[in-house]
Amino acid sequence: MKSMNKLWKNYQKGMAAFDNCHHPTLLSQWIALQDEIGEFVREPNLSEIWDILHAAGRLQPILLFANTANVLRSTAVFAAGATVRGNAANS
């Protein structure tokens, strides 16, 4: 168990260092997921399954952020349109 904790902490440090140099984008994470799936197809094993799950998990915050940004943008456009229509009605 101790070695698993050490392995996990080292993994987190490595990923944090990578992320500091290469800010994740939707495209980069999508490519990473495709690469992991390709590795699994070439050499199926439990390690590759975990890599696929990890790569898919890294996509989730990016997709959530993108969806939130789209909702906020749509809300702002709707609110601006309502304000313009409201001002026109009051004129």
PDB file of N, CA, C and O in Angstrom:
ATOM      1  N   MET A   1       0.826  -1.202   0.000  1.00  0.00           N
ATOM      2  CA  MET A   1       0.000   0.000   0.000  1.00  0.00           C
ATOM      3  C   MET A   1       0.868   1.263   0.000  1.00  0.00           C
ATOM      4  O   MET A   1       0.558   2.256  -0.658  1.00  0.00           O
ATOM      5  N   LYS A   2       1.956   1.190   0.754  1.00  0.00           N
ATOM      6  CA  LYS A   2       2.852   2.336   0.821  1.00  0.00           C
ATOM      7  C   LYS A   2       3.450   2.655  -0.548  1.00  0.00           C
ATOM      8  O   LYS A   2       3.574   3.818  -0.933  1.00  0.00           O
ATOM      9  N   SER A   3       3.817   1.600  -1.273  1.00  0.00           N
ATOM     10  CA  SER A   3       4.402   1.820  -2.600  1.00  0.00           C
ATOM     11  C   SER A   3       3.368   2.372  -3.574  1.00  0.00           C
ATOM     12  O   SER A   3       3.713   3.146  -4.466  1.00  0.00           O
ATOM     13  N   MET A   4       2.092   1.979  -3.412  1.00  0.00           N
ATOM     14  CA  MET A   4       1.029   2.532  -4.268  1.00  0.00           C
ATOM     15  C   MET A   4       0.865   4.031  -4.007  1.00  0.00           C
ATOM     16  O   MET A   4       0.715   4.810  -4.949  1.00  0.00           O
ATOM     17  N   ASN A   5       0.894   4.434  -2.746  1.00  0.00           N
ATOM     18  CA  ASN A   5       0.787   5.861  -2.405  1.00  0.00           C
ATOM     19  C   ASN A   5       1.948   6.648  -2.988  1.00  0.00           C
ATOM     20  O   ASN A   5       1.762   7.744  -3.517  1.00  0.00           O
ATOM     21  N   LYS A   6       3.145   6.088  -2.888  1.00  0.00           N
ATOM     22  CA  LYS A   6       4.322   6.758  -3.441  1.00  0.00           C
ATOM     23  C   LYS A   6       4.207   6.847  -4.959  1.00  0.00           C
ATOM     24  O   LYS A   6       4.502   7.884  -5.553  1.00  0.00           O
ATOM     25  N   LEU A   7       3.781   5.764  -5.573  1.00  0.00           N
ATOM     26  CA  LEU A   7       3.597   5.755  -7.028  1.00  0.00           C
ATOM     27  C   LEU A   7       2.573   6.806  -7.440  1.00  0.00           C
ATOM     28  O   LEU A   7       2.793   7.550  -8.397  1.00  0.00           O
ATOM     29  N   TRP A   8       1.456   6.869  -6.723  1.00  0.00           N
ATOM     30  CA  TRP A   8       0.395   7.830  -7.015  1.00  0.00           C
ATOM     31  C   TRP A   8       0.897   9.265  -6.880  1.00  0.00           C
ATOM     32  O   TRP A   8       0.620  10.106  -7.736  1.00  0.00           O
ATOM     33  N   LYS A   9       1.640   9.546  -5.798  1.00  0.00           N
ATOM     34  CA  LYS A   9       2.164  10.904  -5.586  1.00  0.00           C
ATOM     35  C   LYS A   9       3.156  11.284  -6.678  1.00  0.00           C
ATOM     36  O   LYS A   9       3.145  12.413  -7.169  1.00  0.00           O
ATOM     37  N   ASN A  10       4.012  10.343  -7.056  1.00  0.00           N
ATOM     38  CA  ASN A  10       4.962  10.623  -8.141  1.00  0.00           C
ATOM     39  C   ASN A  10       4.239  10.856  -9.462  1.00  0.00           C
ATOM     40  O   ASN A  10       4.629  11.715 -10.252  1.00  0.00           O
ATOM     41  N   TYR A  11       3.184  10.085  -9.691  1.00  0.00           N
ATOM     42  CA  TYR A  11       2.382  10.257 -10.902  1.00  0.00           C
ATOM     43  C   TYR A  11       1.751  11.651 -10.924  1.00  0.00           C
ATOM     44  O   TYR A  11       1.797  12.341 -11.943  1.00  0.00           O
ATOM     45  N   GLN A  12       1.167  12.057  -9.810  1.00  0.00           N
ATOM     46  CA  GLN A  12       0.538  13.379  -9.727  1.00  0.00           C
ATOM     47  C   GLN A  12       1.557  14.489  -9.948  1.00  0.00           C
ATOM     48  O   GLN A  12       1.266  15.468 -10.635  1.00  0.00           O
ATOM     49  N   LYS A  13       2.750  14.347  -9.372  1.00  0.00           N
ATOM     50  CA  LYS A  13       3.807  15.350  -9.581  1.00  0.00           C
ATOM     51  C   LYS A  13       4.189  15.443 -11.049  1.00  0.00           C
ATOM     52  O   LYS A  13       4.345  16.532 -11.600  1.00  0.00           O
ATOM     53  N   GLY A  14       4.335  14.277 -11.673  1.00  0.00           N
ATOM     54  CA  GLY A  14       4.706  14.256 -13.093  1.00  0.00           C
ATOM     55  C   GLY A  14       3.641  14.895 -13.966  1.00  0.00           C
ATOM     56  O   GLY A  14       3.958  15.659 -14.877  1.00  0.00           O
ATOM     57  N   MET A  15       2.380  14.587 -13.695  1.00  0.00           N
ATOM     58  CA  MET A  15       1.289  15.167 -14.483  1.00  0.00           C
ATOM     59  C   MET A  15       1.198  16.677 -14.249  1.00  0.00           C
ATOM     60  O   MET A  15       0.950  17.433 -15.188  1.00  0.00           O
ATOM     61  N   ALA A  16       1.395  17.119 -13.007  1.00  0.00           N
ATOM     62  CA  ALA A  16       1.355  18.558 -12.713  1.00  0.00           C
ATOM     63  C   ALA A  16       2.482  19.276 -13.454  1.00  0.00           C
ATOM     64  O   ALA A  16       2.275  20.356 -14.008  1.00  0.00           O
ATOM     65  N   ALA A  17       3.665  18.679 -13.463  1.00  0.00           N
ATOM     66  CA  ALA A  17       4.796  19.283 -14.173  1.00  0.00           C
ATOM     67  C   ALA A  17       4.502  19.363 -15.667  1.00  0.00           C
ATOM     68  O   ALA A  17       4.782  20.380 -16.300  1.00  0.00           O
ATOM     69  N   PHE A  18       3.946  18.307 -16.226  1.00  0.00           N
ATOM     70  CA  PHE A  18       3.595  18.311 -17.651  1.00  0.00           C
ATOM     71  C   PHE A  18       2.555  19.389 -17.932  1.00  0.00           C
ATOM     72  O   PHE A  18       2.686  20.142 -18.897  1.00  0.00           O
ATOM     73  N   ASP A  19       1.513  19.468 -17.085  1.00  0.00           N
ATOM     74  CA  ASP A  19       0.453  20.452 -17.297  1.00  0.00           C
ATOM     75  C   ASP A  19       0.968  21.883 -17.198  1.00  0.00           C
ATOM     76  O   ASP A  19       0.471  22.769 -17.893  1.00  0.00           O
ATOM     77  N   ASN A  20       1.958  22.116 -16.343  1.00  0.00           N
ATOM     78  CA  ASN A  20       2.525  23.463 -16.223  1.00  0.00           C
ATOM     79  C   ASN A  20       3.246  23.883 -17.490  1.00  0.00           C
ATOM     80  O   ASN A  20       3.294  25.071 -17.813  1.00  0.00           O
ATOM     81  N   CYS A  21       3.807  22.927 -18.211  1.00  0.00           N
ATOM     82  CA  CYS A  21       4.512  23.230 -19.459  1.00  0.00           C
ATOM     83  C   CYS A  21       3.595  23.162 -20.680  1.00  0.00           C
ATOM     84  O   CYS A  21       3.823  23.855 -21.672  1.00  0.00           O
ATOM     85  N   HIS A  22       2.568  22.333 -20.606  1.00  0.00           N
ATOM     86  CA  HIS A  22       1.665  22.101 -21.730  1.00  0.00           C
ATOM     87  C   HIS A  22       0.231  22.214 -21.240  1.00  0.00           C
ATOM     88  O   HIS A  22      -0.373  21.225 -20.824  1.00  0.00           O
ATOM     89  N   HIS A  23      -0.302  23.405 -21.292  1.00  0.00           N
ATOM     90  CA  HIS A  23      -1.664  23.596 -20.818  1.00  0.00           C
ATOM     91  C   HIS A  23      -2.619  22.760 -21.665  1.00  0.00           C
ATOM     92  O   HIS A  23      -2.613  22.847 -22.893  1.00  0.00           O
ATOM     93  N   PRO A  24      -3.445  21.944 -20.994  1.00  0.00           N
ATOM     94  CA  PRO A  24      -4.321  21.049 -21.749  1.00  0.00           C
ATOM     95  C   PRO A  24      -5.395  21.808 -22.518  1.00  0.00           C
ATOM     96  O   PRO A  24      -6.014  22.744 -22.012  1.00  0.00           O
ATOM     97  N   THR A  25      -5.591  21.375 -23.744  1.00  0.00           N
ATOM     98  CA  THR A  25      -6.669  21.909 -24.565  1.00  0.00           C
ATOM     99  C   THR A  25      -7.569  20.741 -24.949  1.00  0.00           C
ATOM    100  O   THR A  25      -7.201  19.580 -24.775  1.00  0.00           O
ATOM    101  N   LEU A  26      -8.727  21.051 -25.462  1.00  0.00           N
ATOM    102  CA  LEU A  26      -9.628  19.997 -25.899  1.00  0.00           C
ATOM    103  C   LEU A  26      -8.942  19.126 -26.944  1.00  0.00           C
ATOM    104  O   LEU A  26      -9.024  17.900 -26.876  1.00  0.00           O
ATOM    105  N   LEU A  27      -8.272  19.740 -27.903  1.00  0.00           N
ATOM    106  CA  LEU A  27      -7.602  18.986 -28.962  1.00  0.00           C
ATOM    107  C   LEU A  27      -6.479  18.113 -28.404  1.00  0.00           C
ATOM    108  O   LEU A  27      -6.373  16.940 -28.762  1.00  0.00           O
ATOM    109  N   SER A  28      -5.647  18.672 -27.537  1.00  0.00           N
ATOM    110  CA  SER A  28      -4.522  17.883 -27.021  1.00  0.00           C
ATOM    111  C   SER A  28      -5.010  16.699 -26.192  1.00  0.00           C
ATOM    112  O   SER A  28      -4.425  15.618 -26.249  1.00  0.00           O
ATOM    113  N   GLN A  29      -6.072  16.898 -25.429  1.00  0.00           N
ATOM    114  CA  GLN A  29      -6.598  15.794 -24.618  1.00  0.00           C
ATOM    115  C   GLN A  29      -7.309  14.759 -25.481  1.00  0.00           C
ATOM    116  O   GLN A  29      -7.258  13.565 -25.186  1.00  0.00           O
ATOM    117  N   TRP A  30      -7.969  15.205 -26.539  1.00  0.00           N
ATOM    118  CA  TRP A  30      -8.616  14.281 -27.464  1.00  0.00           C
ATOM    119  C   TRP A  30      -7.561  13.420 -28.158  1.00  0.00           C
ATOM    120  O   TRP A  30      -7.738  12.210 -28.302  1.00  0.00           O
ATOM    121  N   ILE A  31      -6.478  14.040 -28.583  1.00  0.00           N
ATOM    122  CA  ILE A  31      -5.380  13.306 -29.225  1.00  0.00           C
ATOM    123  C   ILE A  31      -4.771  12.309 -28.247  1.00  0.00           C
ATOM    124  O   ILE A  31      -4.459  11.177 -28.617  1.00  0.00           O
ATOM    125  N   ALA A  32      -4.604  12.731 -27.002  1.00  0.00           N
ATOM    126  CA  ALA A  32      -4.056  11.825 -25.985  1.00  0.00           C
ATOM    127  C   ALA A  32      -4.959  10.612 -25.791  1.00  0.00           C
ATOM    128  O   ALA A  32      -4.475   9.487 -25.667  1.00  0.00           O
ATOM    129  N   LEU A  33      -6.275  10.838 -25.764  1.00  0.00           N
ATOM    130  CA  LEU A  33      -7.216   9.729 -25.612  1.00  0.00           C
ATOM    131  C   LEU A  33      -7.127   8.788 -26.816  1.00  0.00           C
ATOM    132  O   LEU A  33      -7.111   7.568 -26.653  1.00  0.00           O
ATOM    133  N   GLN A  34      -7.070   9.349 -28.008  1.00  0.00           N
ATOM    134  CA  GLN A  34      -6.944   8.519 -29.214  1.00  0.00           C
ATOM    135  C   GLN A  34      -5.645   7.710 -29.179  1.00  0.00           C
ATOM    136  O   GLN A  34      -5.626   6.539 -29.556  1.00  0.00           O
ATOM    137  N   ASP A  35      -4.566   8.340 -28.726  1.00  0.00           N
ATOM    138  CA  ASP A  35      -3.283   7.634 -28.627  1.00  0.00           C
ATOM    139  C   ASP A  35      -3.380   6.458 -27.660  1.00  0.00           C
ATOM    140  O   ASP A  35      -2.877   5.370 -27.941  1.00  0.00           O
ATOM    141  N   GLU A  36      -4.027   6.683 -26.522  1.00  0.00           N
ATOM    142  CA  GLU A  36      -4.161   5.615 -25.530  1.00  0.00           C
ATOM    143  C   GLU A  36      -5.018   4.471 -26.066  1.00  0.00           C
ATOM    144  O   GLU A  36      -4.715   3.301 -25.833  1.00  0.00           O
ATOM    145  N   ILE A  37      -6.071   4.805 -26.773  1.00  0.00           N
ATOM    146  CA  ILE A  37      -6.910   3.752 -27.367  1.00  0.00           C
ATOM    147  C   ILE A  37      -6.094   2.960 -28.395  1.00  0.00           C
ATOM    148  O   ILE A  37      -6.184   1.734 -28.458  1.00  0.00           O
ATOM    149  N   GLY A  38      -5.307   3.667 -29.189  1.00  0.00           N
ATOM    150  CA  GLY A  38      -4.446   3.000 -30.172  1.00  0.00           C
ATOM    151  C   GLY A  38      -3.438   2.071 -29.515  1.00  0.00           C
ATOM    152  O   GLY A  38      -3.180   0.976 -30.014  1.00  0.00           O
ATOM    153  N   GLU A  39      -2.865   2.508 -28.387  1.00  0.00           N
ATOM    154  CA  GLU A  39      -1.916   1.657 -27.667  1.00  0.00           C
ATOM    155  C   GLU A  39      -2.611   0.401 -27.147  1.00  0.00           C
ATOM    156  O   GLU A  39      -2.043  -0.690 -27.182  1.00  0.00           O
ATOM    157  N   PHE A  40      -3.838   0.561 -26.668  1.00  0.00           N
ATOM    158  CA  PHE A  40      -4.578  -0.596 -26.174  1.00  0.00           C
ATOM    159  C   PHE A  40      -4.890  -1.575 -27.303  1.00  0.00           C
ATOM    160  O   PHE A  40      -4.807  -2.790 -27.120  1.00  0.00           O
ATOM    161  N   VAL A  41      -5.248  -1.043 -28.464  1.00  0.00           N
ATOM    162  CA  VAL A  41      -5.558  -1.906 -29.610  1.00  0.00           C
ATOM    163  C   VAL A  41      -4.311  -2.698 -30.013  1.00  0.00           C
ATOM    164  O   VAL A  41      -4.395  -3.886 -30.325  1.00  0.00           O
ATOM    165  N   ARG A  42      -3.157  -2.026 -30.003  1.00  0.00           N
ATOM    166  CA  ARG A  42      -1.911  -2.698 -30.377  1.00  0.00           C
ATOM    167  C   ARG A  42      -1.440  -3.696 -29.322  1.00  0.00           C
ATOM    168  O   ARG A  42      -0.901  -4.754 -29.647  1.00  0.00           O
ATOM    169  N   GLU A  43      -1.654  -3.342 -28.047  1.00  0.00           N
ATOM    170  CA  GLU A  43      -1.168  -4.189 -26.949  1.00  0.00           C
ATOM    171  C   GLU A  43      -2.165  -4.162 -25.793  1.00  0.00           C
ATOM    172  O   GLU A  43      -1.963  -3.440 -24.817  1.00  0.00           O
ATOM    173  N   PRO A  44      -3.241  -4.947 -25.897  1.00  0.00           N
ATOM    174  CA  PRO A  44      -4.279  -4.925 -24.862  1.00  0.00           C
ATOM    175  C   PRO A  44      -3.750  -5.421 -23.507  1.00  0.00           C
ATOM    176  O   PRO A  44      -3.222  -6.528 -23.396  1.00  0.00           O
ATOM    177  N   ASN A  45      -3.907  -4.578 -22.493  1.00  0.00           N
ATOM    178  CA  ASN A  45      -3.563  -4.991 -21.128  1.00  0.00           C
ATOM    179  C   ASN A  45      -4.222  -4.031 -20.140  1.00  0.00           C
ATOM    180  O   ASN A  45      -4.736  -2.980 -20.523  1.00  0.00           O
ATOM    181  N   LEU A  46      -4.198  -4.406 -18.878  1.00  0.00           N
ATOM    182  CA  LEU A  46      -4.871  -3.627 -17.842  1.00  0.00           C
ATOM    183  C   LEU A  46      -4.284  -2.222 -17.712  1.00  0.00           C
ATOM    184  O   LEU A  46      -5.015  -1.262 -17.469  1.00  0.00           O
ATOM    185  N   SER A  47      -2.995  -2.105 -17.872  1.00  0.00           N
ATOM    186  CA  SER A  47      -2.343  -0.797 -17.766  1.00  0.00           C
ATOM    187  C   SER A  47      -2.884   0.174 -18.810  1.00  0.00           C
ATOM    188  O   SER A  47      -3.120   1.347 -18.517  1.00  0.00           O
ATOM    189  N   GLU A  48      -3.077  -0.321 -20.021  1.00  0.00           N
ATOM    190  CA  GLU A  48      -3.604   0.544 -21.089  1.00  0.00           C
ATOM    191  C   GLU A  48      -5.051   0.939 -20.821  1.00  0.00           C
ATOM    192  O   GLU A  48      -5.470   2.044 -21.169  1.00  0.00           O
ATOM    193  N   ILE A  49      -5.820   0.037 -20.201  1.00  0.00           N
ATOM    194  CA  ILE A  49      -7.200   0.394 -19.846  1.00  0.00           C
ATOM    195  C   ILE A  49      -7.201   1.557 -18.862  1.00  0.00           C
ATOM    196  O   ILE A  49      -7.988   2.494 -19.001  1.00  0.00           O
ATOM    197  N   TRP A  50      -6.324   1.497 -17.877  1.00  0.00           N
ATOM    198  CA  TRP A  50      -6.230   2.600 -16.913  1.00  0.00           C
ATOM    199  C   TRP A  50      -5.807   3.889 -17.607  1.00  0.00           C
ATOM    200  O   TRP A  50      -6.305   4.966 -17.279  1.00  0.00           O
ATOM    201  N   ASP A  51      -4.888   3.779 -18.565  1.00  0.00           N
ATOM    202  CA  ASP A  51      -4.454   4.966 -19.307  1.00  0.00           C
ATOM    203  C   ASP A  51      -5.619   5.575 -20.087  1.00  0.00           C
ATOM    204  O   ASP A  51      -5.743   6.797 -20.168  1.00  0.00           O
ATOM    205  N   ILE A  52      -6.475   4.723 -20.663  1.00  0.00           N
ATOM    206  CA  ILE A  52      -7.647   5.213 -21.395  1.00  0.00           C
ATOM    207  C   ILE A  52      -8.597   5.932 -20.438  1.00  0.00           C
ATOM    208  O   ILE A  52      -9.083   7.023 -20.737  1.00  0.00           O
ATOM    209  N   LEU A  53      -8.859   5.309 -19.282  1.00  0.00           N
ATOM    210  CA  LEU A  53      -9.747   5.940 -18.297  1.00  0.00           C
ATOM    211  C   LEU A  53      -9.183   7.276 -17.827  1.00  0.00           C
ATOM    212  O   LEU A  53      -9.919   8.248 -17.658  1.00  0.00           O
ATOM    213  N   HIS A  54      -7.878   7.311 -17.619  1.00  0.00           N
ATOM    214  CA  HIS A  54      -7.250   8.558 -17.177  1.00  0.00           C
ATOM    215  C   HIS A  54      -7.362   9.639 -18.252  1.00  0.00           C
ATOM    216  O   HIS A  54      -7.707  10.782 -17.952  1.00  0.00           O
ATOM    217  N   ALA A  55      -7.074   9.279 -19.492  1.00  0.00           N
ATOM    218  CA  ALA A  55      -7.152  10.257 -20.586  1.00  0.00           C
ATOM    219  C   ALA A  55      -8.583  10.758 -20.764  1.00  0.00           C
ATOM    220  O   ALA A  55      -8.804  11.944 -21.007  1.00  0.00           O
ATOM    221  N   ALA A  56      -9.552   9.853 -20.643  1.00  0.00           N
ATOM    222  CA  ALA A  56     -10.960  10.271 -20.747  1.00  0.00           C
ATOM    223  C   ALA A  56     -11.331  11.185 -19.590  1.00  0.00           C
ATOM    224  O   ALA A  56     -12.068  12.154 -19.771  1.00  0.00           O
ATOM    225  N   GLY A  57     -10.825  10.883 -18.412  1.00  0.00           N
ATOM    226  CA  GLY A  57     -11.092  11.732 -17.247  1.00  0.00           C
ATOM    227  C   GLY A  57     -10.506  13.125 -17.400  1.00  0.00           C
ATOM    228  O   GLY A  57     -11.072  14.095 -16.897  1.00  0.00           O
ATOM    229  N   ARG A  58      -9.382  13.232 -18.087  1.00  0.00           N
ATOM    230  CA  ARG A  58      -8.776  14.552 -18.295  1.00  0.00           C
ATOM    231  C   ARG A  58      -9.584  15.395 -19.283  1.00  0.00           C
ATOM    232  O   ARG A  58      -9.479  16.622 -19.279  1.00  0.00           O
ATOM    233  N   LEU A  59     -10.373  14.755 -20.113  1.00  0.00           N
ATOM    234  CA  LEU A  59     -11.239  15.494 -21.038  1.00  0.00           C
ATOM    235  C   LEU A  59     -12.430  16.122 -20.321  1.00  0.00           C
ATOM    236  O   LEU A  59     -12.915  17.179 -20.726  1.00  0.00           O
ATOM    237  N   GLN A  60     -12.898  15.479 -19.267  1.00  0.00           N
ATOM    238  CA  GLN A  60     -14.123  15.914 -18.596  1.00  0.00           C
ATOM    239  C   GLN A  60     -14.089  17.373 -18.123  1.00  0.00           C
ATOM    240  O   GLN A  60     -15.021  18.114 -18.435  1.00  0.00           O
ATOM    241  N   PRO A  61     -13.061  17.825 -17.385  1.00  0.00           N
ATOM    242  CA  PRO A  61     -13.078  19.239 -16.958  1.00  0.00           C
ATOM    243  C   PRO A  61     -13.057  20.218 -18.123  1.00  0.00           C
ATOM    244  O   PRO A  61     -13.675  21.280 -18.056  1.00  0.00           O
ATOM    245  N   ILE A  62     -12.344  19.861 -19.197  1.00  0.00           N
ATOM    246  CA  ILE A  62     -12.287  20.746 -20.361  1.00  0.00           C
ATOM    247  C   ILE A  62     -13.659  20.850 -21.010  1.00  0.00           C
ATOM    248  O   ILE A  62     -14.105  21.941 -21.364  1.00  0.00           O
ATOM    249  N   LEU A  63     -14.332  19.700 -21.166  1.00  0.00           N
ATOM    250  CA  LEU A  63     -15.672  19.712 -21.758  1.00  0.00           C
ATOM    251  C   LEU A  63     -16.655  20.447 -20.864  1.00  0.00           C
ATOM    252  O   LEU A  63     -17.514  21.180 -21.356  1.00  0.00           O
ATOM    253  N   LEU A  64     -16.537  20.259 -19.553  1.00  0.00           N
ATOM    254  CA  LEU A  64     -17.414  20.953 -18.612  1.00  0.00           C
ATOM    255  C   LEU A  64     -17.204  22.459 -18.703  1.00  0.00           C
ATOM    256  O   LEU A  64     -18.169  23.223 -18.722  1.00  0.00           O
ATOM    257  N   PHE A  65     -15.942  22.889 -18.758  1.00  0.00           N
ATOM    258  CA  PHE A  65     -15.635  24.310 -18.861  1.00  0.00           C
ATOM    259  C   PHE A  65     -16.163  24.874 -20.177  1.00  0.00           C
ATOM    260  O   PHE A  65     -16.740  25.960 -20.206  1.00  0.00           O
ATOM    261  N   ALA A  66     -15.961  24.127 -21.272  1.00  0.00           N
ATOM    262  CA  ALA A  66     -16.426  24.596 -22.582  1.00  0.00           C
ATOM    263  C   ALA A  66     -17.943  24.726 -22.580  1.00  0.00           C
ATOM    264  O   ALA A  66     -18.479  25.698 -23.113  1.00  0.00           O
ATOM    265  N   ASN A  67     -18.641  23.762 -21.988  1.00  0.00           N
ATOM    266  CA  ASN A  67     -20.090  23.811 -21.932  1.00  0.00           C
ATOM    267  C   ASN A  67     -20.552  24.988 -21.071  1.00  0.00           C
ATOM    268  O   ASN A  67     -21.501  25.685 -21.431  1.00  0.00           O
ATOM    269  N   THR A  68     -19.891  25.208 -19.947  1.00  0.00           N
ATOM    270  CA  THR A  68     -20.238  26.332 -19.066  1.00  0.00           C
ATOM    271  C   THR A  68     -20.020  27.655 -19.795  1.00  0.00           C
ATOM    272  O   THR A  68     -20.846  28.562 -19.698  1.00  0.00           O
ATOM    273  N   ALA A  69     -18.919  27.766 -20.518  1.00  0.00           N
ATOM    274  CA  ALA A  69     -18.634  28.996 -21.264  1.00  0.00           C
ATOM    275  C   ALA A  69     -19.703  29.239 -22.323  1.00  0.00           C
ATOM    276  O   ALA A  69     -20.127  30.376 -22.525  1.00  0.00           O
ATOM    277  N   ASN A  70     -20.140  28.185 -22.996  1.00  0.00           N
ATOM    278  CA  ASN A  70     -21.189  28.336 -24.014  1.00  0.00           C
ATOM    279  C   ASN A  70     -22.505  28.773 -23.384  1.00  0.00           C
ATOM    280  O   ASN A  70     -23.211  29.614 -23.941  1.00  0.00           O
ATOM    281  N   VAL A  71     -22.841  28.207 -22.227  1.00  0.00           N
ATOM    282  CA  VAL A  71     -24.072  28.590 -21.538  1.00  0.00           C
ATOM    283  C   VAL A  71     -23.999  30.054 -21.122  1.00  0.00           C
ATOM    284  O   VAL A  71     -24.960  30.801 -21.302  1.00  0.00           O
ATOM    285  N   LEU A  72     -22.865  30.462 -20.566  1.00  0.00           N
ATOM    286  CA  LEU A  72     -22.709  31.862 -20.141  1.00  0.00           C
ATOM    287  C   LEU A  72     -22.776  32.810 -21.333  1.00  0.00           C
ATOM    288  O   LEU A  72     -23.388  33.876 -21.261  1.00  0.00           O
ATOM    289  N   ARG A  73     -22.140  32.408 -22.428  1.00  0.00           N
ATOM    290  CA  ARG A  73     -22.152  33.238 -23.632  1.00  0.00           C
ATOM    291  C   ARG A  73     -23.583  33.367 -24.166  1.00  0.00           C
ATOM    292  O   ARG A  73     -24.014  34.458 -24.536  1.00  0.00           O
ATOM    293  N   SER A  74     -24.308  32.257 -24.203  1.00  0.00           N
ATOM    294  CA  SER A  74     -25.698  32.279 -24.677  1.00  0.00           C
ATOM    295  C   SER A  74     -26.563  33.147 -23.771  1.00  0.00           C
ATOM    296  O   SER A  74     -27.416  33.892 -24.255  1.00  0.00           O
ATOM    297  N   THR A  75     -26.354  33.058 -22.479  1.00  0.00           N
ATOM    298  CA  THR A  75     -27.117  33.850 -21.523  1.00  0.00           C
ATOM    299  C   THR A  75     -26.836  35.335 -21.724  1.00  0.00           C
ATOM    300  O   THR A  75     -27.750  36.158 -21.673  1.00  0.00           O
ATOM    301  N   ALA A  76     -25.566  35.676 -21.953  1.00  0.00           N
ATOM    302  CA  ALA A  76     -25.194  37.076 -22.159  1.00  0.00           C
ATOM    303  C   ALA A  76     -25.827  37.610 -23.440  1.00  0.00           C
ATOM    304  O   ALA A  76     -26.322  38.736 -23.467  1.00  0.00           O
ATOM    305  N   VAL A  77     -25.812  36.806 -24.496  1.00  0.00           N
ATOM    306  CA  VAL A  77     -26.414  37.227 -25.765  1.00  0.00           C
ATOM    307  C   VAL A  77     -27.918  37.410 -25.585  1.00  0.00           C
ATOM    308  O   VAL A  77     -28.486  38.388 -26.072  1.00  0.00           O
ATOM    309  N   PHE A  78     -28.565  36.475 -24.889  1.00  0.00           N
ATOM    310  CA  PHE A  78     -29.999  36.568 -24.645  1.00  0.00           C
ATOM    311  C   PHE A  78     -30.318  37.821 -23.823  1.00  0.00           C
ATOM    312  O   PHE A  78     -31.253  38.558 -24.138  1.00  0.00           O
ATOM    313  N   ALA A  79     -29.532  38.052 -22.767  1.00  0.00           N
ATOM    314  CA  ALA A  79     -29.772  39.220 -21.907  1.00  0.00           C
ATOM    315  C   ALA A  79     -29.562  40.515 -22.685  1.00  0.00           C
ATOM    316  O   ALA A  79     -30.318  41.470 -22.512  1.00  0.00           O
ATOM    317  N   ALA A  80     -28.550  40.554 -23.535  1.00  0.00           N
ATOM    318  CA  ALA A  80     -28.296  41.756 -24.334  1.00  0.00           C
ATOM    319  C   ALA A  80     -29.447  41.991 -25.296  1.00  0.00           C
ATOM    320  O   ALA A  80     -29.877  43.129 -25.484  1.00  0.00           O
ATOM    321  N   GLY A  81     -29.951  40.927 -25.907  1.00  0.00           N
ATOM    322  CA  GLY A  81     -31.080  41.057 -26.820  1.00  0.00           C
ATOM    323  C   GLY A  81     -32.335  41.532 -26.098  1.00  0.00           C
ATOM    324  O   GLY A  81     -33.090  42.352 -26.621  1.00  0.00           O
ATOM    325  N   ALA A  82     -32.551  41.013 -24.896  1.00  0.00           N
ATOM    326  CA  ALA A  82     -33.728  41.426 -24.115  1.00  0.00           C
ATOM    327  C   ALA A  82     -33.624  42.889 -23.728  1.00  0.00           C
ATOM    328  O   ALA A  82     -34.625  43.606 -23.713  1.00  0.00           O
ATOM    329  N   THR A  83     -32.405  43.339 -23.412  1.00  0.00           N
ATOM    330  CA  THR A  83     -32.200  44.746 -23.043  1.00  0.00           C
ATOM    331  C   THR A  83     -32.455  45.643 -24.240  1.00  0.00           C
ATOM    332  O   THR A  83     -33.107  46.679 -24.115  1.00  0.00           O
ATOM    333  N   VAL A  84     -31.943  45.251 -25.401  1.00  0.00           N
ATOM    334  CA  VAL A  84     -32.150  46.058 -26.613  1.00  0.00           C
ATOM    335  C   VAL A  84     -33.632  46.121 -26.933  1.00  0.00           C
ATOM    336  O   VAL A  84     -34.147  47.198 -27.231  1.00  0.00           O
ATOM    337  N   ARG A  85     -34.338  44.982 -26.880  1.00  0.00           N
ATOM    338  CA  ARG A  85     -35.771  44.981 -27.158  1.00  0.00           C
ATOM    339  C   ARG A  85     -36.529  45.818 -26.119  1.00  0.00           C
ATOM    340  O   ARG A  85     -37.476  46.529 -26.454  1.00  0.00           O
ATOM    341  N   GLY A  86     -36.100  45.724 -24.863  1.00  0.00           N
ATOM    342  CA  GLY A  86     -36.759  46.493 -23.805  1.00  0.00           C
ATOM    343  C   GLY A  86     -36.570  47.977 -24.000  1.00  0.00           C
ATOM    344  O   GLY A  86     -37.505  48.749 -23.787  1.00  0.00           O
ATOM    345  N   ASN A  87     -35.386  48.397 -24.400  1.00  0.00           N
ATOM    346  CA  ASN A  87     -35.129  49.828 -24.649  1.00  0.00           C
ATOM    347  C   ASN A  87     -35.909  50.317 -25.850  1.00  0.00           C
ATOM    348  O   ASN A  87     -36.384  51.452 -25.854  1.00  0.00           O
ATOM    349  N   ALA A  88     -36.052  49.483 -26.871  1.00  0.00           N
ATOM    350  CA  ALA A  88     -36.794  49.870 -28.053  1.00  0.00           C
ATOM    351  C   ALA A  88     -38.283  50.035 -27.712  1.00  0.00           C
ATOM    352  O   ALA A  88     -38.948  50.923 -28.244  1.00  0.00           O
ATOM    353  N   ALA A  89     -38.794  49.188 -26.836  1.00  0.00           N
ATOM    354  CA  ALA A  89     -40.215  49.268 -26.446  1.00  0.00           C
ATOM    355  C   ALA A  89     -40.484  50.511 -25.611  1.00  0.00           C
ATOM    356  O   ALA A  89     -41.580  51.070 -25.643  1.00  0.00           O
ATOM    357  N   ASN A  90     -39.466  50.938 -24.861  1.00  0.00           N
ATOM    358  CA  ASN A  90     -39.649  52.103 -23.980  1.00  0.00           C
ATOM    359  C   ASN A  90     -39.455  53.415 -24.733  1.00  0.00           C
ATOM    360  O   ASN A  90     -39.747  54.476 -24.181  1.00  0.00           O
ATOM    361  N   SER A  91     -38.976  53.379 -25.962  1.00  0.00           N
ATOM    362  CA  SER A  91     -38.689  54.601 -26.720  1.00  0.00           C
ATOM    363  C   SER A  91     -39.941  55.173 -27.328  1.00  0.00           C
ATOM    364  O   SER A  91     -39.886  56.202 -28.000  1.00  0.00           O
TER     365      SER A  91
END
